[in-house]
C-alpha cells in the first residue's frame, strides 16, 4: 500500500496460529530489521489465524504477547487476518483488537477460503453498536448486499447479522409485544439513544425500514398484530380489542400454517369490525333532540337498514351513543350496554377521518365494534352498530 508517496510493506507469517510464538517473533523481528520501518513509513506485521485452531481468547493472548515483544513496536502496524473455521472469526477479531492490534483484514459478509475470512461489515457494525466509529459507511446495507450478491454470485443467508432479510424481524409473540412497547417508549421519551428490546441496532441506521420488524405467524400474539396495524395503518387498538382481534388472526395462521401479511391483517380488521359485508344491520343517519319526559336525557332517532329494509328506531340516553344503544337493544331484543369507548383521528386536517372503538356487553359476553367516518359522532354510532351486529350474529349462531 502506498504511504506518503512511497510504498508500505507488509509481512505475514502464513501459519501464525500453528507456529511457536518464539519462532514467529524471531522471524518478524528479522523482517523488521531488514525493512527498518519509521514513524512515517510503518511496516505491517500481519498475524493471521490462517486456520482457526483455538478459542478466540488464545488467539488474543498470542496477539498481546507479540505486541509486547516485537522489536520497534512503535513503527509497526500489527494486523489481524482471521479466518472463520471454528465460526468464531468475529470474536477472534474483537479480542485481537482489544489485545493491541492496529488493523484488520477482512471481507464483505465473510467471503473467502473455506468458511471465509472475518466479515468486515458485521465487525464494523458490532463496533458501531458499542459507540465506536468503525469509519466504514454501512448506511445503505441493502445496496452493499445487492452488489455483493451480484458480483460474487453468492447468496447472503436470511439470518446473517445486520443484513439478512429476517434479522430485524420478530415472529415470537413475546418478542413482538416487547418491541411494540419499546418502540412506544422510545417515541415518548424523544431520545436519540436506541433502547428497543430484541433490536440491537436501529434499522434506519443501515437503511432498513421498520416495515418488516414484526411479521405475523402462528407464534405471534396481540402485541405484534397491534404493532403492525399501528405502524402501517395508524390504528391504535385498545388492549382488550388487541386480545379479541388476535384470536381472529390466530385462527388464520393455525389453519394456513404460514405468515399473514400486514395488508391481509388490515383487511380482516375492516371486514370484521368496519365493513361487515354480511351484517344484518347498517347505520344510515340519525338525529337527536331533548327528551320531553326525562330531564337531562336526549332522544335518538336513527335510520338503519335491517336485512336491507329501511327502519327508524328510537331510544333515549345521556347522549347519542347511549341513546343509540338503547334503540338497538329494543330493536333486536338483546340488552346491550357500553363498557369502553375510545377514538382517534386517522389523518391530520379538518377533513380527516376518525375511528371509534366501542366495547359492548350483553348477556353472555362482550364484543368490540369499530367505525370510521369524517364525522366523529357518526363514527361512534357506526362502532356501536358494528358491535351490535357481532352480538346479534353471536346470539343467532
N, C-alpha and C positions, 0 to 999 in steps of 0.2 A: 504494500500500500504506500502511496506517496505521502510524504510528510515534509512540509516546508520546501517543496520543490525537489526533494531527493526521494529516496526510497526507504521504506521501513521494512526491516527484515523480521521474519517470524521463524522460530524453530519449534518443532513439535515432536517430542519423543512418542512415537506412534503407539507403543504399548505401555503407556504410563501406569495404568491400573494393574498391570501384571508384572511390573518391574520393582525390584527393591528400591526403596526411597534413596538410599545412599548412592546407588548406581545412577538413578535418574538425576540426582543432584550433581554428581560428578560430571555427567555428560552436559547438562545445561550450563554449568559453570564454565566448562571448556568452550562451549559455543560463545558464551558471553565474553570470554577473554579474547576470542578471535574478532568478534564483531565490534567490541568496545563501544557500547551504546552510550549516549549522552542524554542530558535532560531535554535537549531539543530534538533528539532523534532516538527515541527509545526502541528497545528490542522487545518483540512479543515472544514470550515463552508460553506456548500453548500446551496445556496439560490435559489431554483428552481422557475420558472414560471410553476408550476405543470399544471395549466391550464391558458392560456393567458387570462387575464381579463381586460387589459387596453392597451393603446398605449405604444410603446416602451419607450418613454421618462418618463412615470410614473414609469415603472419598474426600469429604470436607476436612477431616483430620489430616489427610495427606497434603491437601492444598495449603492448610495452615502451616504445616511443617516446612513445606517448600518455601512459602513466603517468608518465613523466619530465617531460613538458612541459605537462600540464594545469594550469591555474591552480587554486589552492585544493584541491590533491590530497587533503589530509588530511581534507577534508569531503566527499569523493566516494566512491561505491562503483562502481568500474569493473566492468562486467558484460559477460559474453560471451553471444552468441546465435548459436551456429554451426549452419549447415546442413550437409548431407552430399552435396552434388552430386558431389564427387570421391571419395566413400567414405572420407574422412579426418576426419569430424566429431569423432570421439573424440580422435584425435591432435591435432587443431587445438585442442580444448578443453584438453587436458592441458598442452600447451606454452603456451597462453594463460594458464593459471593460474600456471605457473612464471614467466611473464613479468611477473606482478604483478597480475593481475585478482583481484577480490574475490568475484565472484558469477557464477553460471551460470544461464542459462535453457535448459531442455531439455524433452523429452517422454518419456513412458513408452515404452520399447522403440523409440524413433526415429520415432514417428509425426510427421506434419507435411507441409507443402507439398512437392511434387515427390519428392525422395528422402528427405525428412524432416529434422527437427531432430536435434540430438545426443541420443543415447539416455542419459537421465539415470541409468538403472539400471546399464547397462554402465559408465558413468563412475564411479558410486559404488562398484561392486564392484572396478573397477580400483584405485581408491584404497585400498579395504579390503585388497586383496592386498599392497599396499605398506606396510601398517601405519598408514594414515591413516584416521581415523574420518570417514566421509562424512556422519554424522548423518542417514542415511536407513536405515530399518529394512527390510532385504531378507530377513529370516529365514524368510518364507513366500513364496518366489518363485513357487511354483505357484499360490497364491491370487492374486497380482498378475497372473500370466499369464491366469488364468481371467476375472478382472474385466475386464482389458484386451480380451480377445478377445470377450467377451460385449457389452461396452459399445460397442466400435468396429466390431464385425463384421469384424475383420481377424485373419488367422492369423499367428502368430509362427513363423518357419521353424524346422525341426528343428535347424539348426546355429547358431542365434542365440546369441551368447555368454551364458553363465551360465544361461539359461532354456530354451533349446531342448531338445527331447526327447533328443537324442543327444550333448549337449555333455559329459556325464560318462560317455561310453560309448567303449570301445575294441574294435575288431574285429581290428586287426592283431595277429598272434601275438607279435611282438617287444614291442609296447606292452603287451599283456596280461601278458607274462612280467615286464616291468619293474614294472608296477603291483602284480602279485601279490607280488613281492619287496619292493617299497616298503611295502605295507600290513603285511607281516610285520615288517619292520624297525621301522616306526613303533610297532607294538604292543609289540615287545620293548623299545624304547627308553623307552616310557612317558613321552613328552614331549608338550607341547601345541603344539609347533612343527610345522606341517604341511609335510612334505617327502616327497611321493609323486610319482614321475615321471608326466608327462603329465596330471596333475590340478593345475592352478594354485590351486585352492581346495578346501577340504573341503566336499563336497556337503552335509553336515549343517548347515553354517553358513547355507545358504539353504533349509533344509527339505527337501532332496532326500535320497534314501536311497542306499545302496551297491548295491542290488539289480541295477541295470542298468549298473554301471560296465563290466563285461565281458560282451559278448554274442558268441555263438559262430556263426561262419560259416566259409566256405572259407579265409579268411585266418588263422584262429585257430590257435594252437599249444597245446602241452601246458600252458603256464603259465596260459592263460585258462581252459581246461577244469578244471584243478586248482583255480583260484580259485573258480569257480562251485560246484564240489562242496564246497569247504571253507566258503565263505561262506553258502551256502544250506542245506547238509545236514550240515555238520560232519565231512566225510570228509577226512582228511589223507593223501592218496595218496603212497606212496613215489615217488621220482623216476622209477625205471625203470617203475613202473606208470603214471605220468603219460604217459610216452612210448608205452607199449603201448596204453593206452586211447585216447589221442588219435588213433591210427590208425583206431579204430572210428568215432569221431565224424567224422573227416575223410572217411571213406567215405560217410557220410550227407550231409554238406554238398556233397561233389563230385557226388553222384547227384542231389540235390534242388535245389542251387543257391540255397539260402535259409538264413536264420538258424535255428539249432536252440535252442529254449527250454531253460532250466535244468531244468525238470521232465523233459523228454524225455531229457536227458543223464543225469540221475539214474536214470531208469527203465531206460535202456540199460545203465548200470553194474550195476544189480541183476540184470538179465536175463543179462548176460554173465558176471558173477562170483559172484553170490549165489544167485539163484533157479534159474537154469538149467533152465527147464521141459522142454527136450528132452534133458536129460542122461541118460546111461546109468546112472550110479551115484548113489546117495543115502545119506548118512550117517544112521544111526538112533541108535546108542548104542555105548558102549564100556566096558571095564573093564581095569585094569592090575594086575599083580602081579609080584613079583621073579622073575627067571629062576633056575631051579634048575641051569642048565647053565653060564651065564656070569656070574661075579660082577660086580655093578655094573650089570647090564643089567635091563631090565624087559620083560615080555611084554605085548603089547597084543592084546586080543580085541575086535574091532569087529563090530557087526551093521550090515550095509548092505543096500540094495536094488540088485540088478543086473538092469536091464531089468524091474523090478517084482517080482523074486523075492528073498525074504529069504535072505541068505547071511551066515555068520560067517567072518571072515577073521582070521588070526593073524600077528603079526610081532614082532620084538624090536628094541630100541634103547635109547638112553640115557634116553629119556623118552617121553611119549605121542606127540609129533609124529614123532620118529624111528622109533618102533615102528610107527606107523600108515602111514608112507611105505613101510616095509619090507613090511608086509602088503599094501598096494595094489600095490606093484611085483610081488610074487609073483602076486597075483590076476589082474592084467591082462597080465602078461608083458612089461612095459616097465620098464627100470631107471630109477628116478627118485630125485632127492635134493634137499634143501632148500638153496637158495642164500642166501635172505634171508627174514627174518621180522620183522614189526612189528605192533603192536596199539595201540589207544587206545579210550577209552570214548566213547560217543555222547551220553550224558546224565550228569547227576550223580545221586548217591544209590546206596543199596545194591542196588537192583533195576535199575540202569542196564544197557543193552545195551553190548556191546563189539564192535568189528570187528577182525578179524585179517587181515593180508595176508601171503601166502606166495608167494615166487618159487621155482619148481621147475625143475630142469634135467633133461633127458632126452636120449638120443642124437639129435642133430639140432637142438636148440634149448632154449629156456627160456620158460616162461609163468607168469603170475600166477593166483592164486586168492584169493577173499575169503570170509569167513564172519562172520555176525552172530548173536550169541547172548548171553543174560544170563550164561551160564557161559563164562568166558574159555577154558577148555580145549576145550569143545565148539566155540566159535567158531574156534579154531585148527585143529581136526580138520576142520571144515566147509570152512575155507580150503584145506586140503590136498586134500580131496575135490574142491573146485571146480577147482583146478589140474589134478588127475588127470583129471577129465572133459574138460578142454580139451585135455590132452595126448592122451588116447585118441581124441578126436574128430579131432585133427590127424593122428594116425597112420592112422586109418581113412580120412581124406579123401585 
